[in-house]
Amino acid sequence: MSSTNSATVEQLAALSVPVSTDACRSCADPCDEDHGEYASRFEVDFDSQLLGTVQPLHRQVIISTGRTDWAREVTEVQGSLAQLLLETRERLAPPPFPAGGKKPEPPKSTRTHGVFAQSDSNKLSILNGSHVSIADDHDAQSVLVFPDYTVVESVKPSSDGVDKFWKQVLDPALAPEVPLANGLAHILPYSCVILLCSHKRRDNRCAVAAPKLEERFCDELERAGWEVHSRLGHPDVRDESREELLHEAAASNSALILKTSHIGGHRYAGNVQIFMPQGTCVWYARVSPHEVNAIVKHTILEGKVIPQLLRAGLNIARPSGKTLLDW
């Protein structure tokens, strides 16, 4: 194991992040298996420090579009849900720092190791996704909300519709239980949701990587006996608590794989986010098909982080002996 990788493992372990020490991921003399054709399609930055290259976020939303590529800046498309949501966030969100004050440095912990909690930020990440809307209203779109692990089936791309969405679901002051209890959102019925950046108009590297990664994730998960979905299904509406529904989702042995717009760091392609019902997000980068088997085995099935691929993690610290699959 290189000194850099060893330091990363020690750093994450000190933060109570469950880590995998898969020897293949830290091999100084990698084999040719699954590397050649993929790696020759584009250049990847393997030299820069990877961990900590993501700013903390409070929530991330994925807007249904039924597409796998979008305008370069999705929040600049006039009249789009992404644009309206950005404007609403800027108008209604609490300021990131006191008026007239100097922008503070992010907490040292988030600067140095990229492991953060939802409470570390009020930032909202706005992405478009490949899922087709399941709203009954053809003028509305369905939006996934993380780490809440919910779907809001119908959000209208209008000022009134987005204001309502913000105030009833996204306001940082709201707990996840509020929109669920009011019937505004429903728990996603999957053991994990895997997001793959495929935004070609931002950078072709992720557009090349995403389909290959999706195919490999499907193969590896199905080999493990899981169901794999690429279309968002209507969640069951049952009179159960949020905790019960999340536990049922975690035990379903199913995954939803979606492609998304730009999440940052195309030079680290492929970029992969894995959200789990336990409220966590593991954000990997420099992922090729060669790494997918290890991600499925160690992260999705065992609940451990692969340090060499980690850009950031949300809510991934655990008490000693616990994994990301524990509650």
C-alpha positions in Angstrom: 0.0 0.0 0.0 1.4 3.4 -0.9 2.1 5.9 1.9 -0.7 8.2 0.5 -3.2 5.4 0.6 -2.0 4.2 4.0 -2.5 7.8 5.4 -6.0 8.0 4.0 -6.9 4.6 5.5 -5.6 5.8 8.9 -7.4 9.1 8.6 -10.7 7.6 7.8 -10.3 4.9 10.5 -9.6 7.7 13.1 -12.9 9.3 12.1 -14.8 6.0 12.7 -15.4 5.5 9.0 -15.7 1.7 8.2 -13.0 1.0 5.6 -12.1 -1.8 3.3 -8.4 -2.7 2.8 -8.9 -4.6 -0.5 -5.4 -5.3 -1.7 -6.3 -4.9 -5.3 -7.3 -1.3 -4.8 -3.9 -0.4 -3.4 -1.7 -2.5 -5.7 1.3 -0.6 -7.0 1.5 -2.8 -10.1 -2.0 -3.2 -11.4 -3.0 -5.9 -13.8 -4.4 -5.3 -17.3 -7.8 -6.7 -16.5 -10.6 -4.3 -17.5 -8.3 -1.3 -17.6 -7.0 -0.9 -21.2 -9.9 0.0 -23.5 -11.7 2.1 -21.0 -8.6 4.0 -19.8 -7.5 4.8 -23.3 -10.8 6.6 -24.1 -9.9 9.7 -22.0 -7.4 11.1 -19.5 -8.1 10.9 -15.8 -6.4 12.9 -13.1 -4.7 10.3 -10.9 -2.2 12.7 -9.4 -4.3 15.2 -7.4 -5.5 14.6 -3.9 -8.9 13.1 -4.3 -10.4 13.0 -0.8 -11.9 16.3 0.2 -12.6 17.6 -3.3 -16.3 18.0 -2.6 -17.9 20.7 -0.5 -20.4 19.7 2.2 -24.0 19.7 1.3 -27.3 19.6 3.2 -29.5 18.0 0.5 -29.3 16.9 -3.1 -32.2 16.7 -5.5 -32.5 14.8 -8.8 -35.1 16.1 -11.2 -36.8 13.7 -13.6 -36.1 14.5 -17.3 -35.9 11.1 -19.1 -32.6 12.2 -20.6 -29.0 11.3 -20.1 -27.5 14.6 -21.4 -28.5 18.2 -20.8 -27.7 21.8 -21.5 -24.3 22.7 -20.2 -25.7 24.6 -17.1 -29.0 22.9 -16.2 -29.9 25.7 -13.8 -29.7 28.3 -16.6 -32.3 26.8 -18.8 -35.2 29.3 -18.8 -38.3 28.0 -17.2 -36.8 24.7 -16.2 -37.5 23.2 -12.8 -33.7 23.4 -12.1 -33.6 27.1 -12.8 -36.7 27.9 -10.7 -35.4 25.8 -7.9 -32.1 27.7 -7.9 -33.9 31.0 -7.8 -36.1 29.9 -5.0 -33.2 28.6 -3.0 -31.4 31.9 -3.4 -34.5 33.8 -2.3 -35.7 31.6 0.5 -32.7 29.8 1.9 -31.0 31.1 5.0 -27.8 33.0 4.2 -24.6 30.9 4.3 -22.9 33.5 6.5 -24.0 36.6 8.3 -25.0 39.6 6.2 -22.0 41.9 5.6 -19.7 39.4 7.2 -16.8 37.6 5.7 -17.4 34.1 4.3 -16.0 31.7 7.0 -13.6 29.0 6.3 -15.3 25.6 6.1 -14.7 23.4 9.2 -11.2 22.0 9.2 -12.5 18.5 9.2 -14.3 19.0 5.9 -11.3 20.7 4.4 -9.0 18.0 5.2 -10.8 14.7 4.8 -14.1 15.3 3.0 -16.2 13.5 5.6 -19.1 15.6 6.7 -22.6 15.4 8.3 -25.8 16.9 6.9 -25.7 19.6 9.6 -22.3 20.9 8.3 -24.0 22.9 5.5 -27.2 24.3 4.2 -26.1 23.8 0.5 -28.6 22.3 -1.9 -27.2 20.5 -4.9 -29.6 20.6 -7.9 -29.2 17.9 -10.6 -31.1 16.6 -13.5 -31.6 12.8 -13.8 -32.4 10.2 -16.4 -35.6 8.9 -14.6 -38.9 9.5 -16.2 -41.5 11.4 -14.1 -44.1 9.3 -12.3 -46.4 12.3 -11.8 -50.0 11.9 -12.9 -49.9 15.5 -14.1 -48.0 15.6 -17.4 -46.8 19.1 -16.6 -45.1 18.1 -13.4 -41.8 16.3 -12.6 -40.8 13.8 -10.0 -37.9 14.7 -7.8 -35.6 12.5 -5.6 -34.4 14.1 -2.4 -31.3 12.9 -0.6 -30.1 12.0 2.0 -33.8 12.0 3.0 -34.2 9.0 0.6 -37.5 10.2 -0.6 -39.3 10.9 -3.9 -41.8 13.8 -4.4 -43.9 12.5 -7.2 -45.2 15.8 -8.6 -43.5 19.2 -8.6 -44.7 21.7 -11.1 -42.1 23.9 -12.9 -43.7 27.1 -11.9 -42.9 29.7 -9.3 -45.8 28.7 -7.1 -45.0 25.0 -7.5 -41.4 25.4 -6.6 -42.0 27.7 -3.7 -44.4 25.1 -2.3 -41.8 22.4 -2.8 -39.2 24.4 -1.0 -41.3 25.3 2.0 -42.9 21.9 2.4 -39.9 19.6 1.6 -36.5 21.3 1.1 -36.3 24.0 3.7 -33.2 23.1 5.8 -35.3 23.8 8.9 -37.6 20.8 8.1 -36.9 17.3 9.4 -37.3 14.5 6.8 -40.3 13.2 8.8 -42.4 16.3 8.0 -43.0 15.8 4.3 -43.4 12.1 4.7 -46.0 12.5 7.5 -47.9 15.0 5.4 -48.0 12.7 2.4 -45.8 15.0 0.3 -43.0 12.5 -0.1 -42.5 8.7 -0.1 -39.6 6.5 0.8 -37.6 5.1 -2.1 -38.0 1.3 -2.1 -34.4 0.4 -2.9 -31.4 -0.9 -0.9 -29.3 1.8 -2.6 -29.5 4.4 -5.4 -26.5 4.6 -7.6 -26.0 7.9 -9.5 -23.6 8.1 -12.5 -22.6 11.4 -14.0 -23.3 11.3 -17.8 -23.3 15.0 -18.7 -21.6 15.0 -22.1 -22.1 18.7 -22.8 -20.0 19.5 -19.7 -17.3 17.0 -20.5 -17.3 13.8 -22.6 -15.4 11.8 -20.1 -18.4 11.1 -17.9 -20.6 10.4 -20.9 -18.2 7.7 -22.0 -17.8 6.3 -18.5 -21.5 6.2 -17.4 -22.9 3.6 -19.8 -20.0 1.2 -19.2 -20.3 1.6 -15.4 -24.0 1.1 -15.5 -23.6 -2.2 -17.5 -21.0 -3.4 -15.0 -23.0 -2.5 -11.9 -26.0 -4.3 -13.4 -23.9 -7.4 -14.0 -22.3 -7.5 -10.6 -25.5 -6.7 -8.6 -27.5 -9.3 -10.6 -24.8 -11.8 -10.0 -25.2 -11.1 -6.3 -28.9 -11.9 -6.6 -30.2 -8.3 -6.6 -32.8 -6.7 -8.7 -31.6 -3.7 -10.7 -33.9 -0.9 -11.9 -33.2 2.0 -14.3 -36.7 3.4 -14.2 -38.3 4.9 -11.1 -41.2 2.9 -9.9 -44.2 4.1 -7.9 -43.4 3.6 -4.2 -45.9 1.7 -2.1 -47.9 4.0 0.1 -48.4 2.1 3.4 -49.3 3.2 6.9 -45.9 2.5 8.4 -43.4 4.7 10.1 -40.5 6.3 8.2 -38.1 4.0 10.1 -40.0 0.9 9.2 -40.1 1.9 5.5 -36.4 2.6 5.4 -35.6 -0.7 7.0 -37.8 -2.5 4.4 -36.0 -0.6 1.6 -32.6 -1.6 2.9 -33.6 -5.3 3.1 -35.1 -5.3 -0.5 -31.8 -6.4 -2.2 -32.6 -4.0 -5.1 -30.8 -1.0 -6.6 -31.9 2.0 -8.7 -29.2 3.2 -11.2 -29.7 6.6 -12.7 -27.6 9.0 -14.8 -27.3 12.6 -13.7 -26.0 16.0 -14.8 -22.7 17.5 -13.7 -21.8 16.7 -10.1 -18.3 18.2 -10.4 -14.8 16.8 -11.1 -15.1 15.4 -14.6 -11.3 15.1 -14.5 -11.8 12.3 -12.0 -14.3 10.3 -14.2 -16.1 8.2 -13.6 -18.0 9.8 -10.8 -20.3 7.6 -8.8 -22.6 8.5 -5.9 -24.2 5.8 -3.8 -27.0 6.8 -1.4 -28.4 4.3 1.1 -31.6 4.3 3.3 -29.4 4.6 6.4 -28.9 8.3 5.4 -25.4 8.0 3.9 -23.8 9.0 0.6 -20.5 7.5 -0.6 -19.0 9.6 -3.4 -16.4 7.7 -5.5 -14.3 8.9 -8.4 -11.7 7.5 -10.8 -14.1 4.6 -11.1 -13.6 2.3 -14.1 -15.4 -1.1 -14.7 -12.5 -2.7 -13.0 -13.5 -1.1 -9.7 -17.2 -2.0 -9.8 -16.9 -5.5 -8.4 -15.1 -4.2 -5.3 -17.6 -1.4 -4.9 -20.5 -3.8 -5.0 -18.7 -6.3 -2.7 -17.3 -4.0 -0.1 -19.5 -0.9 -0.1 -23.0 -2.1 -1.2 -22.9 -5.6 0.3 -20.5 -5.1 3.3 -21.1 -1.4 4.1 -17.4 -0.4 3.9 -15.7 2.5 2.2 -12.9 2.0 -0.3 -10.5 4.8 0.6 -8.6 4.9 -2.7 -11.7 5.9 -4.6 -13.3 8.2 -2.0 -14.0 11.9 -2.9 -16.3 12.6 0.0 -18.8 10.9 2.3 -22.0 12.2 3.9 -23.0 10.7 7.2 -20.5 7.8 6.9 -18.9 8.0 10.3 -20.0 5.1 12.5 -19.4 3.9 16.1 -16.5 1.4 16.3 -17.4 -2.0 14.7 -20.4 -0.6 12.8 -20.7 -0.5 9.0 -22.7 1.8 6.7 -25.4 -0.9 6.7 -26.0 -0.4 10.4 -28.4 2.1 11.8 
